[in-house]
Amino acid sequence: MTKNEKFEYTYTAPTEAERREIMSIKNNYAPTLPKKETKLERLRKLDSKVSNTATIVALILSVPGFLIFGTGMTMVLEWSLISWGIVVSAVGVIPMALAYPAYKHVLNKGKKKYGAEILKLSEELLEIKNK
C-alpha cells in the first residue's frame, strides 16, 4: 500500500421519517408477547361462547328446515304437486320445530358448564367497582 492511498468512511444517520419506517417494518417481524386477558374480557368471551353456540345450533337446524318447507310450499302452489308438496313441507317442519328445544338445551348446557366461572368473575368485577 502506498502512502497516498487513504480510506474514507462517511456515516449518515437515518432521518426521522426513515427511522419511523424502519421501526414499523421491524415491528411487523418482532415476536409479540401474548396479551394478558382482563377479567371483563374473559367474562364477555364466556358469555358470548354460551349464547353464540346455542344460536348456531338453532340456525343449523332451522335454516335447512325452512328451505325444505319452502320447497314443499313451492311444490304445492307452483307445480301443483299437492300430495308430495305436503310431505316435503312436513319434513321441513321437523327441524324447524326442533330448533328451539335444541337452542334451549345447548344454552342450558353452556350455562351449566360455564355458569360458575361467569358468576365468580361477575362477583369479582362487581366487588372491584363497589370499592
Number of C-alpha atoms within 10 A of each C-alpha: 5 5 5 6 7 8 5 5 5 4 5 5 7 10 9 9 9 11 12 12 12 12 11 11 11 11 11 9 8 8 8 8 6 6 6 7 8 8 14 13 11 14 19 11 12 18 16 12 16 20 17 15 15 22 18 13 18 21 16 13 20 21 15 15 23 18 15 22 24 17 17 25 22 17 19 18 12 10 11 12 14 16 12 14 22 17 14 20 23 16 16 23 19 16 21 22 13 14 21 18 12 17 21 16 14 21 20 16 14 18 18 12 12 16 16 11 15 19 12 12 16 15 12 13 14 11 10 9 8 6 5
